[in-house]
């Protein structure tokens, strides 16, 4: 019976891509759900299954907030 172990996201990227993508790009892929199965935050870093796959072109929509950011004015429709 084979067991799949989790490895750090950077290590996974170095094994799958040459040259490996930047940390910024890995965060972007992680946040957009483009790495399947999704990486898990354990301790101080993200870990992913050894046999995880990069799925390009798929993006999960980010949830929209109903409140404006602290440095933005509220829209007229929100104030009414």
mmCIF file of the N, C-alpha and C atoms, coordinates in Angstrom:
data_MODEL
# 
_entry.id   MODEL 
# 
loop_
_atom_site.group_PDB 
_atom_site.id 
_atom_site.type_symbol 
_atom_site.label_atom_id 
_atom_site.label_alt_id 
_atom_site.label_comp_id 
_atom_site.label_asym_id 
_atom_site.label_entity_id 
_atom_site.label_seq_id 
_atom_site.pdbx_PDB_ins_code 
_atom_site.Cartn_x 
_atom_site.Cartn_y 
_atom_site.Cartn_z 
_atom_site.occupancy 
_atom_site.B_iso_or_equiv 
_atom_site.pdbx_formal_charge 
_atom_site.auth_seq_id 
_atom_site.auth_comp_id 
_atom_site.auth_asym_id 
_atom_site.auth_atom_id 
_atom_site.pdbx_PDB_model_num 
ATOM 1   N N  . UNK A 1 1  ? 0.843   -1.178 0.000   1.00 0.00 ? 1  UNK A N  1 
ATOM 2   C CA . UNK A 1 1  ? 0.000   0.000  0.000   1.00 0.00 ? 1  UNK A CA 1 
ATOM 3   C C  . UNK A 1 1  ? 0.886   1.238  0.000   1.00 0.00 ? 1  UNK A C  1 
ATOM 4   N N  . UNK A 1 2  ? 0.658   2.133  -0.940  1.00 0.00 ? 2  UNK A N  1 
ATOM 5   C CA . UNK A 1 2  ? 1.486   3.334  -1.029  1.00 0.00 ? 2  UNK A CA 1 
ATOM 6   C C  . UNK A 1 2  ? 0.847   4.482  -0.255  1.00 0.00 ? 2  UNK A C  1 
ATOM 7   N N  . UNK A 1 3  ? 1.702   5.259  0.353   1.00 0.00 ? 3  UNK A N  1 
ATOM 8   C CA . UNK A 1 3  ? 1.216   6.428  1.070   1.00 0.00 ? 3  UNK A CA 1 
ATOM 9   C C  . UNK A 1 3  ? 1.752   7.666  0.375   1.00 0.00 ? 3  UNK A C  1 
ATOM 10  N N  . UNK A 1 4  ? 0.916   8.651  0.281   1.00 0.00 ? 4  UNK A N  1 
ATOM 11  C CA . UNK A 1 4  ? 1.306   9.907  -0.346  1.00 0.00 ? 4  UNK A CA 1 
ATOM 12  C C  . UNK A 1 4  ? 1.671   10.859 0.770   1.00 0.00 ? 4  UNK A C  1 
ATOM 13  N N  . UNK A 1 5  ? 2.869   11.411 0.703   1.00 0.00 ? 5  UNK A N  1 
ATOM 14  C CA . UNK A 1 5  ? 3.272   12.319 1.767   1.00 0.00 ? 5  UNK A CA 1 
ATOM 15  C C  . UNK A 1 5  ? 3.179   13.766 1.291   1.00 0.00 ? 5  UNK A C  1 
ATOM 16  N N  . UNK A 1 6  ? 3.055   14.644 2.259   1.00 0.00 ? 6  UNK A N  1 
ATOM 17  C CA . UNK A 1 6  ? 2.989   16.066 1.967   1.00 0.00 ? 6  UNK A CA 1 
ATOM 18  C C  . UNK A 1 6  ? 4.387   16.657 2.006   1.00 0.00 ? 6  UNK A C  1 
ATOM 19  N N  . UNK A 1 7  ? 4.649   17.551 1.069   1.00 0.00 ? 7  UNK A N  1 
ATOM 20  C CA . UNK A 1 7  ? 5.941   18.223 1.001   1.00 0.00 ? 7  UNK A CA 1 
ATOM 21  C C  . UNK A 1 7  ? 5.687   19.725 0.943   1.00 0.00 ? 7  UNK A C  1 
ATOM 22  N N  . UNK A 1 8  ? 6.693   20.538 1.304   1.00 0.00 ? 8  UNK A N  1 
ATOM 23  C CA . UNK A 1 8  ? 6.513   21.993 1.220   1.00 0.00 ? 8  UNK A CA 1 
ATOM 24  C C  . UNK A 1 8  ? 6.203   22.426 -0.214  1.00 0.00 ? 8  UNK A C  1 
ATOM 25  N N  . UNK A 1 9  ? 5.408   23.468 -0.336  1.00 0.00 ? 9  UNK A N  1 
ATOM 26  C CA . UNK A 1 9  ? 4.977   23.958 -1.646  1.00 0.00 ? 9  UNK A CA 1 
ATOM 27  C C  . UNK A 1 9  ? 6.166   24.331 -2.527  1.00 0.00 ? 9  UNK A C  1 
ATOM 28  N N  . UNK A 1 10 ? 7.186   24.943 -1.958  1.00 0.00 ? 10 UNK A N  1 
ATOM 29  C CA . UNK A 1 10 ? 8.371   25.328 -2.746  1.00 0.00 ? 10 UNK A CA 1 
ATOM 30  C C  . UNK A 1 10 ? 9.098   24.097 -3.283  1.00 0.00 ? 10 UNK A C  1 
ATOM 31  N N  . UNK A 1 11 ? 9.189   23.049 -2.467  1.00 0.00 ? 11 UNK A N  1 
ATOM 32  C CA . UNK A 1 11 ? 9.844   21.817 -2.903  1.00 0.00 ? 11 UNK A CA 1 
ATOM 33  C C  . UNK A 1 11 ? 9.068   21.178 -4.040  1.00 0.00 ? 11 UNK A C  1 
ATOM 34  N N  . UNK A 1 12 ? 7.742   21.151 -3.914  1.00 0.00 ? 12 UNK A N  1 
ATOM 35  C CA . UNK A 1 12 ? 6.885   20.607 -4.971  1.00 0.00 ? 12 UNK A CA 1 
ATOM 36  C C  . UNK A 1 12 ? 7.107   21.366 -6.274  1.00 0.00 ? 12 UNK A C  1 
ATOM 37  N N  . UNK A 1 13 ? 7.158   22.700 -6.184  1.00 0.00 ? 13 UNK A N  1 
ATOM 38  C CA . UNK A 1 13 ? 7.340   23.523 -7.377  1.00 0.00 ? 13 UNK A CA 1 
ATOM 39  C C  . UNK A 1 13 ? 8.693   23.258 -8.023  1.00 0.00 ? 13 UNK A C  1 
ATOM 40  N N  . UNK A 1 14 ? 9.724   23.070 -7.205  1.00 0.00 ? 14 UNK A N  1 
ATOM 41  C CA . UNK A 1 14 ? 11.061  22.793 -7.750  1.00 0.00 ? 14 UNK A CA 1 
ATOM 42  C C  . UNK A 1 14 ? 11.101  21.445 -8.454  1.00 0.00 ? 14 UNK A C  1 
ATOM 43  N N  . UNK A 1 15 ? 10.302  20.474 -7.975  1.00 0.00 ? 15 UNK A N  1 
ATOM 44  C CA . UNK A 1 15 ? 10.261  19.153 -8.610  1.00 0.00 ? 15 UNK A CA 1 
ATOM 45  C C  . UNK A 1 15 ? 9.473   19.166 -9.913  1.00 0.00 ? 15 UNK A C  1 
ATOM 46  N N  . UNK A 1 16 ? 8.440   20.001 -9.990  1.00 0.00 ? 16 UNK A N  1 
ATOM 47  C CA . UNK A 1 16 ? 7.541   19.988 -11.150 1.00 0.00 ? 16 UNK A CA 1 
ATOM 48  C C  . UNK A 1 16 ? 7.975   20.935 -12.275 1.00 0.00 ? 16 UNK A C  1 
ATOM 49  N N  . UNK A 1 17 ? 8.651   22.020 -11.938 1.00 0.00 ? 17 UNK A N  1 
ATOM 50  C CA . UNK A 1 17 ? 8.964   23.054 -12.923 1.00 0.00 ? 17 UNK A CA 1 
ATOM 51  C C  . UNK A 1 17 ? 10.453  23.366 -12.926 1.00 0.00 ? 17 UNK A C  1 
ATOM 52  N N  . UNK A 1 18 ? 10.972  23.669 -14.104 1.00 0.00 ? 18 UNK A N  1 
ATOM 53  C CA . UNK A 1 18 ? 12.359  24.079 -14.226 1.00 0.00 ? 18 UNK A CA 1 
ATOM 54  C C  . UNK A 1 18 ? 12.411  25.286 -15.146 1.00 0.00 ? 18 UNK A C  1 
ATOM 55  N N  . UNK A 1 19 ? 12.776  26.434 -14.697 1.00 0.00 ? 19 UNK A N  1 
ATOM 56  C CA . UNK A 1 19 ? 13.067  26.846 -13.328 1.00 0.00 ? 19 UNK A CA 1 
ATOM 57  C C  . UNK A 1 19 ? 11.779  26.932 -12.506 1.00 0.00 ? 19 UNK A C  1 
ATOM 58  N N  . UNK A 1 20 ? 11.889  26.812 -11.176 1.00 0.00 ? 20 UNK A N  1 
ATOM 59  C CA . UNK A 1 20 ? 10.684  26.872 -10.350 1.00 0.00 ? 20 UNK A CA 1 
ATOM 60  C C  . UNK A 1 20 ? 10.063  28.263 -10.361 1.00 0.00 ? 20 UNK A C  1 
ATOM 61  N N  . UNK A 1 21 ? 8.741   28.348 -10.238 1.00 0.00 ? 21 UNK A N  1 
ATOM 62  C CA . UNK A 1 21 ? 8.078   29.650 -10.218 1.00 0.00 ? 21 UNK A CA 1 
ATOM 63  C C  . UNK A 1 21 ? 8.425   30.429 -8.945  1.00 0.00 ? 21 UNK A C  1 
ATOM 64  N N  . UNK A 1 22 ? 8.241   31.717 -9.016  1.00 0.00 ? 22 UNK A N  1 
ATOM 65  C CA . UNK A 1 22 ? 8.544   32.581 -7.872  1.00 0.00 ? 22 UNK A CA 1 
ATOM 66  C C  . UNK A 1 22 ? 7.547   32.346 -6.742  1.00 0.00 ? 22 UNK A C  1 
ATOM 67  N N  . UNK A 1 23 ? 7.916   32.807 -5.549  1.00 0.00 ? 23 UNK A N  1 
ATOM 68  C CA . UNK A 1 23 ? 7.011   32.696 -4.401  1.00 0.00 ? 23 UNK A CA 1 
ATOM 69  C C  . UNK A 1 23 ? 5.716   33.464 -4.659  1.00 0.00 ? 23 UNK A C  1 
ATOM 70  N N  . UNK A 1 24 ? 5.816   34.599 -5.333  1.00 0.00 ? 24 UNK A N  1 
ATOM 71  C CA . UNK A 1 24 ? 4.629   35.391 -5.651  1.00 0.00 ? 24 UNK A CA 1 
ATOM 72  C C  . UNK A 1 24 ? 3.669   34.585 -6.517  1.00 0.00 ? 24 UNK A C  1 
ATOM 73  N N  . UNK A 1 25 ? 4.203   33.923 -7.530  1.00 0.00 ? 25 UNK A N  1 
ATOM 74  C CA . UNK A 1 25 ? 3.366   33.137 -8.434  1.00 0.00 ? 25 UNK A CA 1 
ATOM 75  C C  . UNK A 1 25 ? 2.770   31.923 -7.725  1.00 0.00 ? 25 UNK A C  1 
ATOM 76  N N  . UNK A 1 26 ? 3.535   31.290 -6.849  1.00 0.00 ? 26 UNK A N  1 
ATOM 77  C CA . UNK A 1 26 ? 3.004   30.158 -6.083  1.00 0.00 ? 26 UNK A CA 1 
ATOM 78  C C  . UNK A 1 26 ? 1.849   30.598 -5.186  1.00 0.00 ? 26 UNK A C  1 
ATOM 79  N N  . UNK A 1 27 ? 1.989   31.766 -4.548  1.00 0.00 ? 27 UNK A N  1 
ATOM 80  C CA . UNK A 1 27 ? 0.897   32.294 -3.720  1.00 0.00 ? 27 UNK A CA 1 
ATOM 81  C C  . UNK A 1 27 ? -0.329  32.575 -4.565  1.00 0.00 ? 27 UNK A C  1 
ATOM 82  N N  . UNK A 1 28 ? -0.122  33.115 -5.746  1.00 0.00 ? 28 UNK A N  1 
ATOM 83  C CA . UNK A 1 28 ? -1.228  33.425 -6.652  1.00 0.00 ? 28 UNK A CA 1 
ATOM 84  C C  . UNK A 1 28 ? -1.951  32.151 -7.075  1.00 0.00 ? 28 UNK A C  1 
ATOM 85  N N  . UNK A 1 29 ? -1.204  31.118 -7.452  1.00 0.00 ? 29 UNK A N  1 
ATOM 86  C CA . UNK A 1 29 ? -1.803  29.837 -7.827  1.00 0.00 ? 29 UNK A CA 1 
ATOM 87  C C  . UNK A 1 29 ? -2.568  29.239 -6.663  1.00 0.00 ? 29 UNK A C  1 
ATOM 88  N N  . UNK A 1 30 ? -1.967  29.301 -5.465  1.00 0.00 ? 30 UNK A N  1 
ATOM 89  C CA . UNK A 1 30 ? -2.612  28.756 -4.269  1.00 0.00 ? 30 UNK A CA 1 
ATOM 90  C C  . UNK A 1 30 ? -3.915  29.485 -3.977  1.00 0.00 ? 30 UNK A C  1 
ATOM 91  N N  . UNK A 1 31 ? -3.894  30.803 -4.005  1.00 0.00 ? 31 UNK A N  1 
ATOM 92  C CA . UNK A 1 31 ? -5.079  31.598 -3.691  1.00 0.00 ? 31 UNK A CA 1 
ATOM 93  C C  . UNK A 1 31 ? -6.183  31.445 -4.730  1.00 0.00 ? 31 UNK A C  1 
ATOM 94  N N  . UNK A 1 32 ? -5.818  31.198 -5.984  1.00 0.00 ? 32 UNK A N  1 
ATOM 95  C CA . UNK A 1 32 ? -6.803  31.038 -7.050  1.00 0.00 ? 32 UNK A CA 1 
ATOM 96  C C  . UNK A 1 32 ? -7.280  29.600 -7.202  1.00 0.00 ? 32 UNK A C  1 
ATOM 97  N N  . UNK A 1 33 ? -6.773  28.701 -6.372  1.00 0.00 ? 33 UNK A N  1 
ATOM 98  C CA . UNK A 1 33 ? -7.202  27.300 -6.445  1.00 0.00 ? 33 UNK A CA 1 
ATOM 99  C C  . UNK A 1 33 ? -6.680  26.575 -7.665  1.00 0.00 ? 33 UNK A C  1 
ATOM 100 N N  . UNK A 1 34 ? -5.507  26.954 -8.145  1.00 0.00 ? 34 UNK A N  1 
ATOM 101 C CA . UNK A 1 34 ? -4.957  26.345 -9.348  1.00 0.00 ? 34 UNK A CA 1 
ATOM 102 C C  . UNK A 1 34 ? -4.034  25.171 -9.057  1.00 0.00 ? 34 UNK A C  1 
ATOM 103 N N  . UNK A 1 35 ? -3.883  24.799 -7.785  1.00 0.00 ? 35 UNK A N  1 
ATOM 104 C CA . UNK A 1 35 ? -3.127  23.620 -7.391  1.00 0.00 ? 35 UNK A CA 1 
ATOM 105 C C  . UNK A 1 35 ? -4.117  22.663 -6.746  1.00 0.00 ? 35 UNK A C  1 
ATOM 106 N N  . UNK A 1 36 ? -4.228  21.458 -7.313  1.00 0.00 ? 36 UNK A N  1 
ATOM 107 C CA . UNK A 1 36 ? -5.208  20.477 -6.846  1.00 0.00 ? 36 UNK A CA 1 
ATOM 108 C C  . UNK A 1 36 ? -4.465  19.238 -6.370  1.00 0.00 ? 36 UNK A C  1 
ATOM 109 N N  . UNK A 1 37 ? -4.684  18.699 -5.187  1.00 0.00 ? 37 UNK A N  1 
ATOM 110 C CA . UNK A 1 37 ? -5.519  19.215 -4.108  1.00 0.00 ? 37 UNK A CA 1 
ATOM 111 C C  . UNK A 1 37 ? -4.900  20.471 -3.497  1.00 0.00 ? 37 UNK A C  1 
ATOM 112 N N  . UNK A 1 38 ? -5.736  21.271 -2.884  1.00 0.00 ? 38 UNK A N  1 
ATOM 113 C CA . UNK A 1 38 ? -5.297  22.549 -2.342  1.00 0.00 ? 38 UNK A CA 1 
ATOM 114 C C  . UNK A 1 38 ? -4.220  22.373 -1.276  1.00 0.00 ? 38 UNK A C  1 
ATOM 115 N N  . UNK A 1 39 ? -3.213  23.249 -1.281  1.00 0.00 ? 39 UNK A N  1 
ATOM 116 C CA . UNK A 1 39 ? -2.187  23.202 -0.237  1.00 0.00 ? 39 UNK A CA 1 
ATOM 117 C C  . UNK A 1 39 ? -2.784  23.517 1.142   1.00 0.00 ? 39 UNK A C  1 
ATOM 118 N N  . UNK A 1 40 ? -2.179  22.922 2.174   1.00 0.00 ? 40 UNK A N  1 
ATOM 119 C CA . UNK A 1 40 ? -2.628  23.140 3.543   1.00 0.00 ? 40 UNK A CA 1 
ATOM 120 C C  . UNK A 1 40 ? -1.559  23.898 4.312   1.00 0.00 ? 40 UNK A C  1 
ATOM 121 N N  . UNK A 1 41 ? -2.000  24.829 5.147   1.00 0.00 ? 41 UNK A N  1 
ATOM 122 C CA . UNK A 1 41 ? -1.072  25.594 5.974   1.00 0.00 ? 41 UNK A CA 1 
ATOM 123 C C  . UNK A 1 41 ? -0.805  24.807 7.245   1.00 0.00 ? 41 UNK A C  1 
ATOM 124 N N  . UNK A 1 42 ? 0.426   24.374 7.425   1.00 0.00 ? 42 UNK A N  1 
ATOM 125 C CA . UNK A 1 42 ? 0.811   23.604 8.606   1.00 0.00 ? 42 UNK A CA 1 
ATOM 126 C C  . UNK A 1 42 ? 2.050   24.271 9.186   1.00 0.00 ? 42 UNK A C  1 
ATOM 127 N N  . UNK A 1 43 ? 1.942   24.693 10.432  1.00 0.00 ? 43 UNK A N  1 
ATOM 128 C CA . UNK A 1 43 ? 3.076   25.356 11.065  1.00 0.00 ? 43 UNK A CA 1 
ATOM 129 C C  . UNK A 1 43 ? 3.298   26.731 10.473  1.00 0.00 ? 43 UNK A C  1 
ATOM 130 N N  . UNK A 1 44 ? 4.397   26.882 9.760   1.00 0.00 ? 44 UNK A N  1 
ATOM 131 C CA . UNK A 1 44 ? 4.744   28.183 9.178   1.00 0.00 ? 44 UNK A CA 1 
ATOM 132 C C  . UNK A 1 44 ? 4.691   28.239 7.664   1.00 0.00 ? 44 UNK A C  1 
ATOM 133 N N  . UNK A 1 45 ? 4.366   27.123 7.037   1.00 0.00 ? 45 UNK A N  1 
ATOM 134 C CA . UNK A 1 45 ? 4.363   27.131 5.579   1.00 0.00 ? 45 UNK A CA 1 
ATOM 135 C C  . UNK A 1 45 ? 3.272   26.219 5.016   1.00 0.00 ? 45 UNK A C  1 
ATOM 136 N N  . UNK A 1 46 ? 3.109   26.299 3.711   1.00 0.00 ? 46 UNK A N  1 
ATOM 137 C CA . UNK A 1 46 ? 2.100   25.497 3.025   1.00 0.00 ? 46 UNK A CA 1 
ATOM 138 C C  . UNK A 1 46 ? 2.714   24.186 2.564   1.00 0.00 ? 46 UNK A C  1 
ATOM 139 N N  . UNK A 1 47 ? 1.948   23.109 2.748   1.00 0.00 ? 47 UNK A N  1 
ATOM 140 C CA . UNK A 1 47 ? 2.338   21.787 2.297   1.00 0.00 ? 47 UNK A CA 1 
ATOM 141 C C  . UNK A 1 47 ? 1.315   21.298 1.295   1.00 0.00 ? 47 UNK A C  1 
ATOM 142 N N  . UNK A 1 48 ? 1.796   20.497 0.347   1.00 0.00 ? 48 UNK A N  1 
ATOM 143 C CA . UNK A 1 48 ? 0.933   19.971 -0.703  1.00 0.00 ? 48 UNK A CA 1 
ATOM 144 C C  . UNK A 1 48 ? 1.293   18.505 -0.941  1.00 0.00 ? 48 UNK A C  1 
ATOM 145 N N  . UNK A 1 49 ? 0.346   17.751 -1.417  1.00 0.00 ? 49 UNK A N  1 
ATOM 146 C CA . UNK A 1 49 ? 0.576   16.343 -1.731  1.00 0.00 ? 49 UNK A CA 1 
ATOM 147 C C  . UNK A 1 49 ? 1.642   16.223 -2.812  1.00 0.00 ? 49 UNK A C  1 
ATOM 148 N N  . UNK A 1 50 ? 2.469   15.185 -2.718  1.00 0.00 ? 50 UNK A N  1 
ATOM 149 C CA . UNK A 1 50 ? 3.527   14.971 -3.713  1.00 0.00 ? 50 UNK A CA 1 
ATOM 150 C C  . UNK A 1 50 ? 2.988   14.887 -5.132  1.00 0.00 ? 50 UNK A C  1 
ATOM 151 N N  . UNK A 1 51 ? 1.806   14.310 -5.285  1.00 0.00 ? 51 UNK A N  1 
ATOM 152 C CA . UNK A 1 51 ? 1.262   14.132 -6.630  1.00 0.00 ? 51 UNK A CA 1 
ATOM 153 C C  . UNK A 1 51 ? 0.225   15.203 -6.972  1.00 0.00 ? 51 UNK A C  1 
ATOM 154 N N  . UNK A 1 52 ? 0.325   16.375 -6.354  1.00 0.00 ? 52 UNK A N  1 
ATOM 155 C CA . UNK A 1 52 ? -0.577  17.485 -6.679  1.00 0.00 ? 52 UNK A CA 1 
ATOM 156 C C  . UNK A 1 52 ? -0.310  17.958 -8.105  1.00 0.00 ? 52 UNK A C  1 
ATOM 157 N N  . UNK A 1 53 ? -1.321  18.551 -8.698  1.00 0.00 ? 53 UNK A N  1 
ATOM 158 C CA . UNK A 1 53 ? -1.209  19.013 -10.083 1.00 0.00 ? 53 UNK A CA 1 
ATOM 159 C C  . UNK A 1 53 ? -1.539  20.500 -10.175 1.00 0.00 ? 53 UNK A C  1 
ATOM 160 N N  . UNK A 1 54 ? -0.878  21.154 -11.126 1.00 0.00 ? 54 UNK A N  1 
ATOM 161 C CA . UNK A 1 54 ? -1.189  22.546 -11.437 1.00 0.00 ? 54 UNK A CA 1 
ATOM 162 C C  . UNK A 1 54 ? -2.244  22.542 -12.522 1.00 0.00 ? 54 UNK A C  1 
ATOM 163 N N  . UNK A 1 55 ? -3.343  23.226 -12.272 1.00 0.00 ? 55 UNK A N  1 
ATOM 164 C CA . UNK A 1 55 ? -4.436  23.323 -13.228 1.00 0.00 ? 55 UNK A CA 1 
ATOM 165 C C  . UNK A 1 55 ? -4.495  24.773 -13.690 1.00 0.00 ? 55 UNK A C  1 
ATOM 166 N N  . UNK A 1 56 ? -3.954  25.051 -14.845 1.00 0.00 ? 56 UNK A N  1 
ATOM 167 C CA . UNK A 1 56 ? -3.935  26.417 -15.352 1.00 0.00 ? 56 UNK A CA 1 
ATOM 168 C C  . UNK A 1 56 ? -5.279  26.841 -15.909 1.00 0.00 ? 56 UNK A C  1 
ATOM 169 N N  . UNK A 1 57 ? -5.567  28.120 -15.797 1.00 0.00 ? 57 UNK A N  1 
ATOM 170 C CA . UNK A 1 57 ? -6.777  28.669 -16.384 1.00 0.00 ? 57 UNK A CA 1 
ATOM 171 C C  . UNK A 1 57 ? -8.014  28.589 -15.517 1.00 0.00 ? 57 UNK A C  1 
ATOM 172 N N  . UNK A 1 58 ? -7.964  27.880 -14.392 1.00 0.00 ? 58 UNK A N  1 
ATOM 173 C CA . UNK A 1 58 ? -9.129  27.788 -13.511 1.00 0.00 ? 58 UNK A CA 1 
ATOM 174 C C  . UNK A 1 58 ? -8.918  28.747 -12.353 1.00 0.00 ? 58 UNK A C  1 
ATOM 175 N N  . UNK A 1 59 ? -9.912  29.561 -12.116 1.00 0.00 ? 59 UNK A N  1 
ATOM 176 C CA . UNK A 1 59 ? -9.830  30.499 -10.996 1.00 0.00 ? 59 UNK A CA 1 
ATOM 177 C C  . UNK A 1 59 ? -11.088 30.405 -10.183 1.00 0.00 ? 59 UNK A C  1 
ATOM 178 N N  . UNK A 1 60 ? -10.909 30.349 -8.893  1.00 0.00 ? 60 UNK A N  1 
ATOM 179 C CA . UNK A 1 60 ? -12.065 30.398 -8.003  1.00 0.00 ? 60 UNK A CA 1 
ATOM 180 C C  . UNK A 1 60 ? -12.344 31.854 -7.705  1.00 0.00 ? 60 UNK A C  1 
ATOM 181 N N  . UNK A 1 61 ? -13.569 32.299 -7.848  1.00 0.00 ? 61 UNK A N  1 
ATOM 182 C CA . UNK A 1 61 ? -13.843 33.708 -7.552  1.00 0.00 ? 61 UNK A CA 1 
ATOM 183 C C  . UNK A 1 61 ? -13.658 33.990 -6.065  1.00 0.00 ? 61 UNK A C  1 
ATOM 184 N N  . UNK A 1 62 ? -13.040 35.112 -5.783  1.00 0.00 ? 62 UNK A N  1 
ATOM 185 C CA . UNK A 1 62 ? -12.858 35.512 -4.395  1.00 0.00 ? 62 UNK A CA 1 
ATOM 186 C C  . UNK A 1 62 ? -14.159 36.092 -3.864  1.00 0.00 ? 62 UNK A C  1 
ATOM 187 N N  . UNK A 1 63 ? -14.478 35.816 -2.616  1.00 0.00 ? 63 UNK A N  1 
ATOM 188 C CA . UNK A 1 63 ? -15.704 36.384 -2.059  1.00 0.00 ? 63 UNK A CA 1 
ATOM 189 C C  . UNK A 1 63 ? -15.591 37.904 -1.951  1.00 0.00 ? 63 UNK A C  1 
ATOM 190 N N  . UNK A 1 64 ? -16.657 38.585 -2.323  1.00 0.00 ? 64 UNK A N  1 
ATOM 191 C CA . UNK A 1 64 ? -16.654 40.042 -2.246  1.00 0.00 ? 64 UNK A CA 1 
ATOM 192 C C  . UNK A 1 64 ? -17.094 40.482 -0.864  1.00 0.00 ? 64 UNK A C  1 
ATOM 193 N N  . UNK A 1 65 ? -16.452 41.484 -0.365  1.00 0.00 ? 65 UNK A N  1 
ATOM 194 C CA . UNK A 1 65 ? -16.840 42.010 0.937   1.00 0.00 ? 65 UNK A CA 1 
ATOM 195 C C  . UNK A 1 65 ? -17.978 43.007 0.749   1.00 0.00 ? 65 UNK A C  1 
ATOM 196 N N  . UNK A 1 66 ? -18.836 43.103 1.737   1.00 0.00 ? 66 UNK A N  1 
ATOM 197 C CA . UNK A 1 66 ? -19.957 44.041 1.648   1.00 0.00 ? 66 UNK A CA 1 
ATOM 198 C C  . UNK A 1 66 ? -19.585 45.393 2.234   1.00 0.00 ? 66 UNK A C  1 
ATOM 199 N N  . UNK A 1 67 ? -18.553 45.429 3.060   1.00 0.00 ? 67 UNK A N  1 
ATOM 200 C CA . UNK A 1 67 ? -18.120 46.693 3.653   1.00 0.00 ? 67 UNK A CA 1 
ATOM 201 C C  . UNK A 1 67 ? -16.966 47.258 2.840   1.00 0.00 ? 67 UNK A C  1 
ATOM 202 N N  . UNK A 1 68 ? -16.906 48.579 2.701   1.00 0.00 ? 68 UNK A N  1 
ATOM 203 C CA . UNK A 1 68 ? -15.766 49.156 1.991   1.00 0.00 ? 68 UNK A CA 1 
ATOM 204 C C  . UNK A 1 68 ? -14.512 49.053 2.856   1.00 0.00 ? 68 UNK A C  1 
ATOM 205 N N  . UNK A 1 69 ? -13.378 49.054 2.218   1.00 0.00 ? 69 UNK A N  1 
ATOM 206 C CA . UNK A 1 69 ? -12.107 49.040 2.949   1.00 0.00 ? 69 UNK A CA 1 
ATOM 207 C C  . UNK A 1 69 ? -12.005 50.320 3.785   1.00 0.00 ? 69 UNK A C  1 
ATOM 208 N N  . UNK A 1 70 ? -11.218 50.290 4.862   1.00 0.00 ? 70 UNK A N  1 
ATOM 209 C CA . UNK A 1 70 ? -11.150 51.457 5.745   1.00 0.00 ? 70 UNK A CA 1 
ATOM 210 C C  . UNK A 1 70 ? -10.706 52.748 5.062   1.00 0.00 ? 70 UNK A C  1 
ATOM 211 N N  . UNK A 1 71 ? -9.904  52.637 4.005   1.00 0.00 ? 71 UNK A N  1 
ATOM 212 C CA . UNK A 1 71 ? -9.410  53.836 3.335   1.00 0.00 ? 71 UNK A CA 1 
ATOM 213 C C  . UNK A 1 71 ? -10.295 54.263 2.161   1.00 0.00 ? 71 UNK A C  1 
ATOM 214 N N  . UNK A 1 72 ? -11.439 53.611 1.959   1.00 0.00 ? 72 UNK A N  1 
ATOM 215 C CA . UNK A 1 72 ? -12.334 53.960 0.859   1.00 0.00 ? 72 UNK A CA 1 
ATOM 216 C C  . UNK A 1 72 ? -13.617 54.575 1.404   1.00 0.00 ? 72 UNK A C  1 
ATOM 217 N N  . UNK A 1 73 ? -14.181 55.456 0.614   1.00 0.00 ? 73 UNK A N  1 
ATOM 218 C CA . UNK A 1 73 ? -15.476 56.022 0.978   1.00 0.00 ? 73 UNK A CA 1 
ATOM 219 C C  . UNK A 1 73 ? -16.568 55.013 0.645   1.00 0.00 ? 73 UNK A C  1 
ATOM 220 N N  . UNK A 1 74 ? -17.628 55.047 1.421   1.00 0.00 ? 74 UNK A N  1 
ATOM 221 C CA . UNK A 1 74 ? -18.769 54.184 1.132   1.00 0.00 ? 74 UNK A CA 1 
ATOM 222 C C  . UNK A 1 74 ? -19.466 54.692 -0.124  1.00 0.00 ? 74 UNK A C  1 
ATOM 223 N N  . UNK A 1 75 ? -19.916 53.800 -0.943  1.00 0.00 ? 75 UNK A N  1 
ATOM 224 C CA . UNK A 1 75 ? -20.645 54.189 -2.146  1.00 0.00 ? 75 UNK A CA 1 
ATOM 225 C C  . UNK A 1 75 ? -22.011 54.726 -1.769  1.00 0.00 ? 75 UNK A C  1 
ATOM 226 N N  . UNK A 1 76 ? -22.571 55.514 -2.674  1.00 0.00 ? 76 UNK A N  1 
ATOM 227 C CA . UNK A 1 76 ? -23.868 56.100 -2.419  1.00 0.00 ? 76 UNK A CA 1 
ATOM 228 C C  . UNK A 1 76 ? -24.920 55.029 -2.174  1.00 0.00 ? 76 UNK A C  1 
ATOM 229 N N  . UNK A 1 77 ? -24.895 53.966 -2.988  1.00 0.00 ? 77 UNK A N  1 
ATOM 230 C CA . UNK A 1 77 ? -25.896 52.910 -2.816  1.00 0.00 ? 77 UNK A CA 1 
ATOM 231 C C  . UNK A 1 77 ? -25.761 52.216 -1.458  1.00 0.00 ? 77 UNK A C  1 
ATOM 232 N N  . UNK A 1 78 ? -24.542 52.168 -0.889  1.00 0.00 ? 78 UNK A N  1 
ATOM 233 C CA . UNK A 1 78 ? -24.351 51.565 0.425   1.00 0.00 ? 78 UNK A CA 1 
ATOM 234 C C  . UNK A 1 78 ? -24.812 52.493 1.559   1.00 0.00 ? 78 UNK A C  1 
ATOM 235 N N  . UNK A 1 79 ? -24.776 53.807 1.302   1.00 0.00 ? 79 UNK A N  1 
ATOM 236 C CA . UNK A 1 79 ? -25.170 54.767 2.335   1.00 0.00 ? 79 UNK A CA 1 
ATOM 237 C C  . UNK A 1 79 ? -26.676 54.956 2.409   1.00 0.00 ? 79 UNK A C  1 
ATOM 238 N N  . UNK A 1 80 ? -27.377 54.577 1.354   1.00 0.00 ? 80 UNK A N  1 
ATOM 239 C CA . UNK A 1 80 ? -28.837 54.806 1.320   1.00 0.00 ? 80 UNK A CA 1 
ATOM 240 C C  . UNK A 1 80 ? -29.574 53.693 2.015   1.00 0.00 ? 80 UNK A C  1 
# 
